[in-house]
Structures are given as structure tokens and as C-alpha cells.
Amino acid sequence: MALAIAAAALLGGAAGGLGPATAGSARDVDGNPRLTGAAVDLGVYEAPSTTVPGVVTGLTLSRTKTGATVRWSAPAWIGSGRVTSYRVTLSGCGSAQTLSTKKTSAKFTRLVKGVSCTVTVVALNRSGTGPPASVSG
């Protein structure tokens, strides 16, 4: 808040021509009043303290006669803390399976030969579930 007050002192009054900074009805993420001037908003903003991981990258699906191997890389953005696990969902190819793993690969068996599959992978951390990545084959 000290930064916003210092900025208001510099921009307000006769020197800046914007008028004195006042506590308006606007509030920051913690519920504190934001300082506003006649023509400038000097609110203090904070990034959310809890964020989910980003999307996994490099997702590939390799089929065998009756199985599949899925590989991916960890998301570039891990959010609040490390990735705790991945949820992998396979649909189609005569099967619907979901598994949880800490590895960046998964294997599925008992799939129907010649039928297309879709695999979706999400990264999880203590804040929740990241966006899905999907591949078909």
C-alpha cells in the first residue's frame, strides 16, 4: 500500500493536476480500499495465491495391436507448487479407462484393434486441475 500512497502523492495535487488521492469504494483482492485520484486508479493488485498447473506438452499416443502408450512432458507453468499427479483418460477403442500417475507416461491394454482412441491428460497440484491436452490415434 505504501507504493500506491507514494505514487498518489507524486501524481496528486497541483504538481500532477489530478487532484488528491482518496480512498474510493473500489477494493483490492484482500478487501482493502484502493486509492483513486480524479483521473488515475492507483490500486494495488496481487496475483492469486493459488493457481493450477498449465497444460501438459508434447503429448503423444503410440498404438500397439491391443494397447497404447501415452507420453507427455510436464507443463511449463506448474502453478502453486509442484505437480502432484497426472490424470489420464482414454476413450474409444472399445474401452473407457482413467488412471492417475506421477510419471509422464501411461500404458493401456485390452483395446480394440483398428479403432481410434482419444487420450486426455491433465496435471494436478494442491490448487486443482490444469487444462486438458488431448490426442487421438
DRENTORKOL-3810 file (N, C-alpha, C; in nm, 4 decimals):
REM DRENTORKOL-3810
@n.u->0.0816; n.v->-0.1177; n.w->0.0000; ca.u->0.0000; ca.v->0.0000; ca.w->0.0000; c.u->0.0861; c.v->0.1243; c.w->0.0000
@n.u->0.2054; n.v->0.1166; n.w->0.0592; ca.u->0.2943; ca.v->0.2322; ca.w->0.0647; c.u->0.3293; c.v->0.2799; c.w->-0.0753
@n.u->0.3476; n.v->0.1886; n.w->-0.1702; ca.u->0.3791; ca.v->0.2250; ca.w->-0.3075; c.u->0.2662; c.v->0.3063; c.w->-0.3685
@n.u->0.1423; n.v->0.2637; n.w->-0.3469; ca.u->0.0280; ca.v->0.3361; ca.w->-0.4014; c.u->0.0161; c.v->0.4736; c.w->-0.3383
@n.u->0.0424; n.v->0.4850; n.w->-0.2092; ca.u->0.0342; ca.v->0.6137; ca.w->-0.1409; c.u->0.1421; c.v->0.7069; c.w->-0.1938
@n.u->0.2657; n.v->0.6555; n.w->-0.2108; ca.u->0.3745; ca.v->0.7373; ca.w->-0.2643; c.u->0.3425; c.v->0.7829; c.w->-0.4056
@n.u->0.2887; n.v->0.6945; n.w->-0.4883; ca.u->0.2526; ca.v->0.7307; ca.w->-0.6247; c.u->0.1420; c.v->0.8345; c.w->-0.6248
@n.u->0.0467; n.v->0.8222; n.w->-0.5353; ca.u->-0.0619; ca.v->0.9184; ca.w->-0.5269; c.u->-0.0086; c.v->1.0554; c.w->-0.4873
@n.u->0.0882; n.v->1.0586; n.w->-0.3970; ca.u->0.1466; ca.v->1.1857; ca.w->-0.3552; c.u->0.2181; c.v->1.2517; c.w->-0.4724
@n.u->0.2852; n.v->1.1715; n.w->-0.5572; ca.u->0.3549; ca.v->1.2262; ca.w->-0.6726; c.u->0.2591; c.v->1.2726; c.w->-0.7816
@n.u->0.1512; n.v->1.2008; n.w->-0.8035; ca.u->0.0590; ca.v->1.2320; ca.w->-0.9125; c.u->-0.0526; c.v->1.3268; c.w->-0.8715
@n.u->-0.0825; n.v->1.3344; n.w->-0.7456; ca.u->-0.1944; ca.v->1.4154; ca.w->-0.6986; c.u->-0.1564; c.v->1.5607; c.w->-0.6797
@n.u->-0.2539; n.v->1.6413; n.w->-0.6388; ca.u->-0.2303; ca.v->1.7817; ca.w->-0.6055; c.u->-0.1954; c.v->1.8644; c.w->-0.7268
@n.u->-0.1387; n.v->1.9813; n.w->-0.7020; ca.u->-0.1092; ca.v->2.0778; ca.w->-0.8076; c.u->-0.0021; c.v->2.0274; c.w->-0.9030
@n.u->0.0942; n.v->1.9503; n.w->-0.8536; ca.u->0.2037; ca.v->1.9045; ca.w->-0.9385; c.u->0.1539; c.v->1.8164; c.w->-1.0518
@n.u->0.0639; n.v->1.7237; n.w->-1.0235; ca.u->0.0144; ca.v->1.6339; ca.w->-1.1270; c.u->-0.1136; c.v->1.6830; c.w->-1.1904
@n.u->-0.1811; n.v->1.7738; n.w->-1.1257; ca.u->-0.3052; ca.v->1.8275; ca.w->-1.1790; c.u->-0.4198; c.v->1.7297; c.w->-1.1748
@n.u->-0.4087; n.v->1.6221; n.w->-1.0974; ca.u->-0.5131; ca.v->1.5206; ca.w->-1.0959; c.u->-0.5974; c.v->1.5256; c.w->-0.9698
@n.u->-0.5631; n.v->1.6100; n.w->-0.8774; ca.u->-0.6373; ca.v->1.6172; ca.w->-0.7530; c.u->-0.5819; c.v->1.5190; c.w->-0.6533
@n.u->-0.6200; n.v->1.5327; n.w->-0.5273; ca.u->-0.5660; ca.v->1.4460; ca.w->-0.4232; c.u->-0.6181; c.v->1.3037; c.w->-0.4356
@n.u->-0.5359; n.v->1.2092; n.w->-0.3928; ca.u->-0.5771; ca.v->1.0689; ca.w->-0.3919; c.u->-0.6716; c.v->1.0464; c.w->-0.2756
@n.u->-0.7765; n.v->0.9696; n.w->-0.2982; ca.u->-0.8742; ca.v->0.9399; ca.w->-0.1945; c.u->-0.9036; c.v->0.7921; c.w->-0.1935
@n.u->-0.9485; n.v->0.7415; n.w->-0.0794; ca.u->-0.9916; ca.v->0.6027; ca.w->-0.0706; c.u->-1.1319; c.v->0.5951; c.w->-0.1260
@n.u->-1.1478; n.v->0.5319; n.w->-0.2401; ca.u->-1.2785; ca.v->0.5211; ca.w->-0.3032; c.u->-1.3500; c.v->0.3944; c.w->-0.2595
@n.u->-1.4571; n.v->0.3605; n.w->-0.3309; ca.u->-1.5333; ca.v->0.2405; ca.w->-0.2973; c.u->-1.4720; c.v->0.1148; c.w->-0.3585
@n.u->-1.3757; n.v->0.1321; n.w->-0.4486; ca.u->-1.3109; ca.v->0.0162; ca.w->-0.5092; c.u->-1.2244; c.v->-0.0549; c.w->-0.4052
@n.u->-1.2150; n.v->-0.1864; n.w->-0.4158; ca.u->-1.1385; ca.v->-0.2663; ca.w->-0.3197; c.u->-1.0416; c.v->-0.3568; c.w->-0.3944
@n.u->-0.9270; n.v->-0.3895; n.w->-0.3310; ca.u->-0.8331; ca.v->-0.4839; ca.w->-0.3906; c.u->-0.8752; c.v->-0.6261; c.w->-0.3537
@n.u->-0.7940; n.v->-0.7259; n.w->-0.3910; ca.u->-0.8306; ca.v->-0.8659; ca.w->-0.3693; c.u->-0.8430; c.v->-0.9027; c.w->-0.2221
@n.u->-0.7810; n.v->-0.8246; n.w->-0.1333; ca.u->-0.7905; ca.v->-0.8516; ca.w->0.0107; c.u->-0.9011; c.v->-0.7712; c.w->0.0772
@n.u->-0.9760; n.v->-0.6918; n.w->-0.0009; ca.u->-1.0847; ca.v->-0.6124; ca.w->0.0549; c.u->-1.0420; c.v->-0.4761; c.w->0.1050
@n.u->-0.9163; n.v->-0.4390; n.w->0.0844; ca.u->-0.8680; ca.v->-0.3079; ca.w->0.1278; c.u->-0.9120; c.v->-0.2014; c.w->0.0285
@n.u->-0.9422; n.v->-0.0799; n.w->0.0753; ca.u->-0.9792; ca.v->0.0259; ca.w->-0.0189; c.u->-0.8631; c.v->0.0572; c.w->-0.1121
@n.u->-0.8945; n.v->0.0784; n.w->-0.2388; ca.u->-0.7926; ca.v->0.1188; ca.w->-0.3347; c.u->-0.7891; c.v->0.2698; c.w->-0.3393
@n.u->-0.6699; n.v->0.3255; n.w->-0.3558; ca.u->-0.6563; ca.v->0.4697; ca.w->-0.3680; c.u->-0.6880; c.v->0.5084; c.w->-0.5110
@n.u->-0.7714; n.v->0.6083; n.w->-0.5261; ca.u->-0.8038; ca.v->0.6560; ca.w->-0.6590; c.u->-0.7905; c.v->0.8070; c.w->-0.6627
@n.u->-0.7528; n.v->0.8603; n.w->-0.7756; ca.u->-0.7469; ca.v->1.0042; ca.w->-0.7959; c.u->-0.8548; c.v->1.0426; c.w->-0.8945
@n.u->-0.8604; n.v->1.1681; n.w->-0.9297; ca.u->-0.9640; ca.v->1.2169; ca.w->-1.0200; c.u->-0.9554; c.v->1.1491; c.w->-1.1563
@n.u->-0.8315; n.v->1.1200; n.w->-1.2034; ca.u->-0.8177; ca.v->1.0633; ca.w->-1.3366; c.u->-0.7276; c.v->0.9408; c.w->-1.3398
@n.u->-0.6877; n.v->0.8902; n.w->-1.2247; ca.u->-0.5973; ca.v->0.7774; ca.w->-1.2238; c.u->-0.6375; c.v->0.6812; c.w->-1.1119
@n.u->-0.6314; n.v->0.5521; n.w->-1.1401; ca.u->-0.6599; ca.v->0.4493; ca.w->-1.0405; c.u->-0.5261; c.v->0.3908; c.w->-0.9981
@n.u->-0.4944; n.v->0.4030; n.w->-0.8697; ca.u->-0.3657; ca.v->0.3571; ca.w->-0.8193; c.u->-0.3804; c.v->0.2341; c.w->-0.7318
@n.u->-0.4739; n.v->0.1462; n.w->-0.7661; ca.u->-0.4971; ca.v->0.0268; ca.w->-0.6858; c.u->-0.3767; c.v->-0.0646; c.w->-0.6814
@n.u->-0.3662; n.v->-0.1382; n.w->-0.5749; ca.u->-0.2593; ca.v->-0.2365; ca.w->-0.5598; c.u->-0.3205; c.v->-0.3733; c.w->-0.5873
@n.u->-0.2665; n.v->-0.4431; n.w->-0.6851; ca.u->-0.3203; ca.v->-0.5727; ca.w->-0.7238; c.u->-0.2234; c.v->-0.6831; c.w->-0.6862
@n.u->-0.2754; n.v->-0.7984; n.w->-0.6519; ca.u->-0.1941; ca.v->-0.9142; ca.w->-0.6199; c.u->-0.2347; c.v->-1.0305; c.w->-0.7081
@n.u->-0.1377; n.v->-1.1122; n.w->-0.7470; ca.u->-0.1681; ca.v->-1.2343; ca.w->-0.8211; c.u->-0.2388; c.v->-1.3314; c.w->-0.7270
@n.u->-0.3267; n.v->-1.4140; n.w->-0.7784; ca.u->-0.3914; ca.v->-1.5133; ca.w->-0.6921; c.u->-0.2858; c.v->-1.5990; c.w->-0.6230
@n.u->-0.3114; n.v->-1.6324; n.w->-0.4978; ca.u->-0.2129; ca.v->-1.7088; ca.w->-0.4221; c.u->-0.2176; c.v->-1.8577; c.w->-0.4548
@n.u->-0.3234; n.v->-1.9034; n.w->-0.5177; ca.u->-0.3320; ca.v->-2.0436; ca.w->-0.5556; c.u->-0.3660; c.v->-2.0537; c.w->-0.7031
@n.u->-0.2821; n.v->-2.1228; n.w->-0.7780; ca.u->-0.3076; ca.v->-2.1401; ca.w->-0.9207; c.u->-0.2814; c.v->-2.2847; c.w->-0.9608
@n.u->-0.3598; n.v->-2.3301; n.w->-1.0550; ca.u->-0.3469; ca.v->-2.4667; ca.w->-1.1051; c.u->-0.2338; c.v->-2.4721; c.w->-1.2078
@n.u->-0.1837; n.v->-2.5912; n.w->-1.2366; ca.u->-0.0760; ca.v->-2.6024; ca.w->-1.3365; c.u->-0.1270; c.v->-2.5732; c.w->-1.4770
@n.u->-0.0326; n.v->-2.5465; n.w->-1.5667; ca.u->-0.0667; ca.v->-2.5265; ca.w->-1.7067; c.u->-0.0931; c.v->-2.6589; c.w->-1.7769
@n.u->-0.1055; n.v->-2.6502; n.w->-1.9077; ca.u->-0.1341; ca.v->-2.7682; ca.w->-1.9890; c.u->-0.0056; c.v->-2.8495; c.w->-2.0102
@n.u->-0.0179; n.v->-2.9829; n.w->-2.0114; ca.u->0.0976; ca.v->-3.0680; ca.w->-2.0406; c.u->0.1368; c.v->-3.0471; c.w->-2.1868
@n.u->0.2626; n.v->-3.0741; n.w->-2.2189; ca.u->0.3108; ca.v->-3.0517; ca.w->-2.3555; c.u->0.3638; c.v->-3.1818; c.w->-2.4144
@n.u->0.3827; n.v->-3.1817; n.w->-2.5463; ca.u->0.4434; ca.v->-3.2961; ca.w->-2.6135; c.u->0.3654; c.v->-3.4254; c.w->-2.6016
@n.u->0.2349; n.v->-3.4184; n.w->-2.5942; ca.u->0.1513; ca.v->-3.5373; ca.w->-2.5766; c.u->0.1540; c.v->-3.6245; c.w->-2.7022
@n.u->0.1886; n.v->-3.7525; n.w->-2.6845; ca.u->0.1905; ca.v->-3.8472; ca.w->-2.7966; c.u->0.1170; c.v->-3.9748; c.w->-2.7580
@n.u->0.0641; n.v->-4.0416; n.w->-2.8561; ca.u->-0.0070; ca.v->-4.1687; ca.w->-2.8391; c.u->0.0515; c.v->-4.2681; c.w->-2.9383
@n.u->0.1039; n.v->-4.3794; n.w->-2.8881; ca.u->0.1582; ca.v->-4.4857; ca.w->-2.9728; c.u->0.0738; c.v->-4.6105; c.w->-2.9530
@n.u->0.0175; n.v->-4.6629; n.w->-3.0622; ca.u->-0.0685; ca.v->-4.7808; ca.w->-3.0549; c.u->0.0107; c.v->-4.9071; c.w->-3.0834
@n.u->-0.0290; n.v->-5.0150; n.w->-3.0155; ca.u->0.0182; ca.v->-5.1497; ca.w->-3.0459; c.u->-0.1056; c.v->-5.2266; c.w->-3.0924
@n.u->-0.0950; n.v->-5.3569; n.w->-3.1099; ca.u->-0.2108; ca.v->-5.4338; ca.w->-3.1577; c.u->-0.3324; c.v->-5.4165; c.w->-3.0672
@n.u->-0.3137; n.v->-5.4322; n.w->-2.9374; ca.u->-0.4285; ca.v->-5.4224; ca.w->-2.8460; c.u->-0.3997; c.v->-5.3299; c.w->-2.7270
@n.u->-0.3069; n.v->-5.2383; n.w->-2.7452; ca.u->-0.2725; ca.v->-5.1482; ca.w->-2.6354; c.u->-0.2294; c.v->-5.0123; c.w->-2.6868
@n.u->-0.1900; n.v->-4.9267; n.w->-2.5925; ca.u->-0.1437; ca.v->-4.7929; ca.w->-2.6276; c.u->-0.0509; c.v->-4.7415; c.w->-2.5174
@n.u->0.0482; n.v->-4.6637; n.w->-2.5602; ca.u->0.1366; ca.v->-4.5946; ca.w->-2.4666; c.u->0.1221; c.v->-4.4455; c.w->-2.4913
@n.u->0.1064; n.v->-4.3717; n.w->-2.3836; ca.u->0.0906; ca.v->-4.2266; ca.w->-2.3900; c.u->0.2102; c.v->-4.1642; c.w->-2.3182
@n.u->0.2692; n.v->-4.0616; n.w->-2.3815; ca.u->0.3807; ca.v->-3.9904; ca.w->-2.3192; c.u->0.3558; c.v->-3.8399; c.w->-2.3299
@n.u->0.4081; n.v->-3.7653; n.w->-2.2314; ca.u->0.3936; ca.v->-3.6202; ca.w->-2.2317; c.u->0.5048; c.v->-3.5603; c.w->-2.1471
@n.u->0.5152; n.v->-3.4280; n.w->-2.1514; ca.u->0.6103; ca.v->-3.3545; ca.w->-2.0677; c.u->0.5322; c.v->-3.2704; c.w->-1.9679
@n.u->0.5954; n.v->-3.2428; n.w->-1.8559; ca.u->0.5320; ca.v->-3.1609; ca.w->-1.7524; c.u->0.4996; c.v->-3.0225; c.w->-1.8086
@n.u->0.3969; n.v->-2.9585; n.w->-1.7560; ca.u->0.3641; ca.v->-2.8243; ca.w->-1.8032; c.u->0.4768; c.v->-2.7251; c.w->-1.7721
@n.u->0.4920; n.v->-2.6248; n.w->-1.8573; ca.u->0.5921; ca.v->-2.5207; ca.w->-1.8335; c.u->0.5558; c.v->-2.4411; c.w->-1.7083
@n.u->0.4281; n.v->-2.4180; n.w->-1.6866; ca.u->0.3787; ca.v->-2.3463; ca.w->-1.5686; c.u->0.3247; c.v->-2.4494; c.w->-1.4710
@n.u->0.3819; n.v->-2.4582; n.w->-1.3505; ca.u->0.3356; ca.v->-2.5578; ca.w->-1.2550; c.u->0.2377; c.v->-2.5008; c.w->-1.1531
@n.u->0.2146; n.v->-2.3698; n.w->-1.1566; ca.u->0.1173; ca.v->-2.3104; ca.w->-1.0654; c.u->0.1704; c.v->-2.3030; c.w->-0.9237
@n.u->0.0825; n.v->-2.3208; n.w->-0.8291; ca.u->0.1182; ca.v->-2.3121; ca.w->-0.6867; c.u->0.1785; c.v->-2.4437; c.w->-0.6395
@n.u->0.3078; n.v->-2.4526; n.w->-0.6438; ca.u->0.3727; ca.v->-2.5755; ca.w->-0.6004; c.u->0.3876; c.v->-2.6745; c.w->-0.7125
@n.u->0.4470; n.v->-2.7841; n.w->-0.6817; ca.u->0.4790; ca.v->-2.8848; ca.w->-0.7825; c.u->0.3543; c.v->-2.9607; c.w->-0.8296
@n.u->0.3677; n.v->-3.0237; n.w->-0.9455; ca.u->0.2620; ca.v->-3.1111; ca.w->-0.9954; c.u->0.2632; c.v->-3.2365; c.w->-0.9080
@n.u->0.1485; n.v->-3.2698; n.w->-0.8511; ca.u->0.1412; ca.v->-3.3850; ca.w->-0.7613; c.u->0.1061; c.v->-3.5135; c.w->-0.8348
@n.u->0.0324; n.v->-3.5028; n.w->-0.9459; ca.u->-0.0019; ca.v->-3.6217; ca.w->-1.0251; c.u->-0.0616; c.v->-3.5782; c.w->-1.1585
@n.u->-0.0838; n.v->-3.6764; n.w->-1.2433; ca.u->-0.1493; ca.v->-3.6564; ca.w->-1.3727; c.u->-0.2690; c.v->-3.7499; c.w->-1.3787
@n.u->-0.3789; n.v->-3.7027; n.w->-1.4379; ca.u->-0.4954; ca.v->-3.7887; ca.w->-1.4608; c.u->-0.5035; c.v->-3.8118; c.w->-1.6117
@n.u->-0.5055; n.v->-3.9392; n.w->-1.6495; ca.u->-0.5043; ca.v->-3.9790; ca.w->-1.7902; c.u->-0.6342; c.v->-4.0528; c.w->-1.8183
@n.u->-0.7090; n.v->-4.0041; n.w->-1.9173; ca.u->-0.8368; ca.v->-4.0653; ca.w->-1.9527; c.u->-0.8319; c.v->-4.1107; c.w->-2.0976
@n.u->-0.8658; n.v->-4.2367; n.w->-2.1212; ca.u->-0.8709; ca.v->-4.2942; ca.w->-2.2552; c.u->-1.0162; c.v->-4.3245; c.w->-2.2876
@n.u->-1.0580; n.v->-4.2892; n.w->-2.4084; ca.u->-1.1937; ca.v->-4.3230; ca.w->-2.4522; c.u->-1.1877; c.v->-4.3701; c.w->-2.5973
@n.u->-1.2885; n.v->-4.4437; n.w->-2.6371; ca.u->-1.2889; ca.v->-4.5040; ca.w->-2.7705; c.u->-1.2150; c.v->-4.6361; c.w->-2.7673
@n.u->-1.1815; n.v->-4.6882; n.w->-2.8808; ca.u->-1.1126; ca.v->-4.8170; ca.w->-2.8999; c.u->-1.1689; c.v->-4.9278; c.w->-2.8120
@n.u->-1.2996; n.v->-4.9241; n.w->-2.7923; ca.u->-1.3654; ca.v->-5.0300; ca.w->-2.7174; c.u->-1.3429; c.v->-5.0251; c.w->-2.5679
@n.u->-1.2955; n.v->-4.9119; n.w->-2.5171; ca.u->-1.2637; ca.v->-4.9041; ca.w->-2.3749; c.u->-1.2772; c.v->-4.7609; c.w->-2.3241
@n.u->-1.3062; n.v->-4.7479; n.w->-2.1977; ca.u->-1.3022; ca.v->-4.6186; ca.w->-2.1294; c.u->-1.2273; c.v->-4.6414; c.w->-1.9994
@n.u->-1.1100; n.v->-4.5802; n.w->-1.9877; ca.u->-1.0257; ca.v->-4.6019; ca.w->-1.8704; c.u->-0.9705; c.v->-4.4688; c.w->-1.8214
@n.u->-0.9598; n.v->-4.4554; n.w->-1.6906; ca.u->-0.8960; ca.v->-4.3387; ca.w->-1.6296; c.u->-0.7976; c.v->-4.3883; c.w->-1.5258
@n.u->-0.6789; n.v->-4.3292; n.w->-1.5277; ca.u->-0.5807; ca.v->-4.3659; ca.w->-1.4266; c.u->-0.5094; c.v->-4.2414; c.w->-1.3773
@n.u->-0.4496; n.v->-4.2535; n.w->-1.2603; ca.u->-0.3716; ca.v->-4.1463; ca.w->-1.2001; c.u->-0.2280; c.v->-4.1944; c.w->-1.1883
@n.u->-0.1323; n.v->-4.1069; n.w->-1.2222; ca.u->0.0081; ca.v->-4.1439; ca.w->-1.2163; c.u->0.0936; c.v->-4.0235; c.w->-1.1806
@n.u->0.2098; n.v->-4.0495; n.w->-1.1264; ca.u->0.3076; ca.v->-3.9440; ca.w->-1.1003; c.u->0.4115; c.v->-3.9379; c.w->-1.2117
@n.u->0.4080; n.v->-4.0366; n.w->-1.3008; ca.u->0.5006; ca.v->-4.0434; ca.w->-1.4140; c.u->0.4474; c.v->-3.9592; c.w->-1.5300
@n.u->0.5312; n.v->-3.9395; n.w->-1.6324; ca.u->0.4871; ca.v->-3.8678; ca.w->-1.7516; c.u->0.4643; c.v->-3.9642; c.w->-1.8683
@n.u->0.4127; n.v->-4.0821; n.w->-1.8339; ca.u->0.3728; ca.v->-4.1799; ca.w->-1.9344; c.u->0.2704; c.v->-4.2740; c.w->-1.8723
@n.u->0.1944; n.v->-4.3394; n.w->-1.9590; ca.u->0.0943; ca.v->-4.4362; ca.w->-1.9127; c.u->0.0734; c.v->-4.5397; c.w->-2.0218
@n.u->0.0367; n.v->-4.6619; n.w->-1.9804; ca.u->0.0075; ca.v->-4.7702; ca.w->-2.0749; c.u->-0.1345; c.v->-4.8190; c.w->-2.0529
@n.u->-0.2003; n.v->-4.8479; n.w->-2.1638; ca.u->-0.3353; ca.v->-4.9032; ca.w->-2.1601; c.u->-0.3342; c.v->-5.0350; c.w->-2.2355
@n.u->-0.4138; n.v->-5.1298; n.w->-2.1888; ca.u->-0.4221; ca.v->-5.2612; ca.w->-2.2523; c.u->-0.5678; c.v->-5.2939; c.w->-2.2822
@n.u->-0.5864; n.v->-5.4057; n.w->-2.3512; ca.u->-0.7189; ca.v->-5.4572; ca.w->-2.3873; c.u->-0.8003; c.v->-5.3582; c.w->-2.4706
@n.u->-0.7363; n.v->-5.3014; n.w->-2.5712; ca.u->-0.8043; ca.v->-5.2086; ca.w->-2.6609; c.u->-0.8423; c.v->-5.2816; c.w->-2.7891
@n.u->-0.9456; n.v->-5.2367; n.w->-2.8553; ca.u->-0.9900; ca.v->-5.2969; ca.w->-2.9808; c.u->-0.8974; c.v->-5.2512; c.w->-3.0933
@n.u->-0.8432; n.v->-5.3494; n.w->-3.1644; ca.u->-0.7508; ca.v->-5.3223; ca.w->-3.2741; c.u->-0.8201; c.v->-5.2463; c.w->-3.3863
@n.u->-0.7519; n.v->-5.1438; n.w->-3.4385; ca.u->-0.8013; ca.v->-5.0708; ca.w->-3.5537; c.u->-0.9071; c.v->-4.9651; c.w->-3.5236
@n.u->-0.9423; n.v->-4.9458; n.w->-3.3997; ca.u->-1.0423; ca.v->-4.8445; ca.w->-3.3633; c.u->-0.9709; c.v->-4.7274; c.w->-3.2967
@n.u->-1.0033; n.v->-4.6072; n.w->-3.3402; ca.u->-0.9372; ca.v->-4.4877; ca.w->-3.2900; c.u->-0.9640; c.v->-4.4624; c.w->-3.1414
@n.u->-0.8627; n.v->-4.4101; n.w->-3.0733; ca.u->-0.8723; ca.v->-4.3742; ca.w->-2.9308; c.u->-0.8478; c.v->-4.2249; c.w->-2.9143
@n.u->-0.9014; n.v->-4.1702; n.w->-2.8083; ca.u->-0.8691; ca.v->-4.0341; ca.w->-2.7660; c.u->-0.8186; c.v->-4.0415; c.w->-2.6238
@n.u->-0.7062; n.v->-3.9755; n.w->-2.5988; ca.u->-0.6479; ca.v->-3.9713; ca.w->-2.4653; c.u->-0.6409; c.v->-3.8252; c.w->-2.4217
@n.u->-0.6831; n.v->-3.7998; n.w->-2.2994; ca.u->-0.6777; ca.v->-3.6666; ca.w->-2.2407; c.u->-0.5945; c.v->-3.6732; c.w->-2.1134
@n.u->-0.5018; n.v->-3.5772; n.w->-2.0984; ca.u->-0.4147; ca.v->-3.5723; ca.w->-1.9813; c.u->-0.4272; c.v->-3.4352; c.w->-1.9163
@n.u->-0.4402; n.v->-3.4347; n.w->-1.7828; ca.u->-0.4391; ca.v->-3.3103; ca.w->-1.7055; c.u->-0.3372; c.v->-3.3234; c.w->-1.5932
@n.u->-0.2744; n.v->-3.2122; n.w->-1.5595; ca.u->-0.1819; ca.v->-3.2069; ca.w->-1.4465; c.u->-0.2579; c.v->-3.1555; c.w->-1.3251
@n.u->-0.2249; n.v->-3.2096; n.w->-1.2084; ca.u->-0.2894; ca.v->-3.1665; ca.w->-1.0848; c.u->-0.1837; c.v->-3.1178; c.w->-0.9854
@n.u->-0.2208; n.v->-3.0183; n.w->-0.9054; ca.u->-0.1386; ca.v->-2.9775; ca.w->-0.7927; c.u->-0.2322; c.v->-2.9504; c.w->-0.6752
@n.u->-0.1809; n.v->-2.8978; n.w->-0.5664; ca.u->-0.2628; ca.v->-2.8784; ca.w->-0.4467; c.u->-0.3763; c.v->-2.7788; c.w->-0.4682
@n.u->-0.3677; n.v->-2.6977; n.w->-0.5748; ca.u->-0.4715; ca.v->-2.5983; ca.w->-0.6027; c.u->-0.5818; c.v->-2.6508; c.w->-0.6937
@n.u->-0.5570; n.v->-2.7605; n.w->-0.7637; ca.u->-0.6604; ca.v->-2.8143; ca.w->-0.8510; c.u->-0.6066; c.v->-2.8755; c.w->-0.9785
@n.u->-0.6928; n.v->-2.8765; n.w->-1.0792; ca.u->-0.6667; ca.v->-2.9437; ca.w->-1.2061; c.u->-0.6390; c.v->-2.8423; c.w->-1.3158
@n.u->-0.5303; n.v->-2.8640; n.w->-1.3901; ca.u->-0.4967; ca.v->-2.7773; ca.w->-1.5013; c.u->-0.5817; c.v->-2.8074; c.w->-1.6240
@n.u->-0.5646; n.v->-2.7307; n.w->-1.7303; ca.u->-0.6413; ca.v->-2.7515; ca.w->-1.8532; c.u->-0.6007; c.v->-2.8821; c.w->-1.9225
@n.u->-0.6933; n.v->-2.9429; n.w->-1.9971; ca.u->-0.6649; ca.v->-3.0709; ca.w->-2.0625; c.u->-0.5848; c.v->-3.0569; c.w->-2.1915
@n.u->-0.5097; n.v->-3.1618; n.w->-2.2208; ca.u->-0.4449; ca.v->-3.1783; ca.w->-2.3512; c.u->-0.4956; c.v->-3.3114; c.w->-2.4040
@n.u->-0.5268; n.v->-3.3174; n.w->-2.5332; ca.u->-0.5817; ca.v->-3.4400; ca.w->-2.5916; c.u->-0.5086; c.v->-3.4762; c.w->-2.7198
@n.u->-0.5083; n.v->-3.6073; n.w->-2.7471; ca.u->-0.4530; ca.v->-3.6587; ca.w->-2.8713; c.u->-0.5376; c.v->-3.7793; c.w->-2.9118
@n.u->-0.5519; n.v->-3.7971; n.w->-3.0421; ca.u->-0.6278; ca.v->-3.9126; ca.w->-3.0931; c.u->-0.5403; c.v->-3.9932; c.w->-3.1868
@n.u->-0.5724; n.v->-4.1209; n.w->-3.1956; ca.u->-0.4957; ca.v->-4.2053; ca.w->-3.2868; c.u->-0.5426; c.v->-4.3476; c.w->-3.2840
END
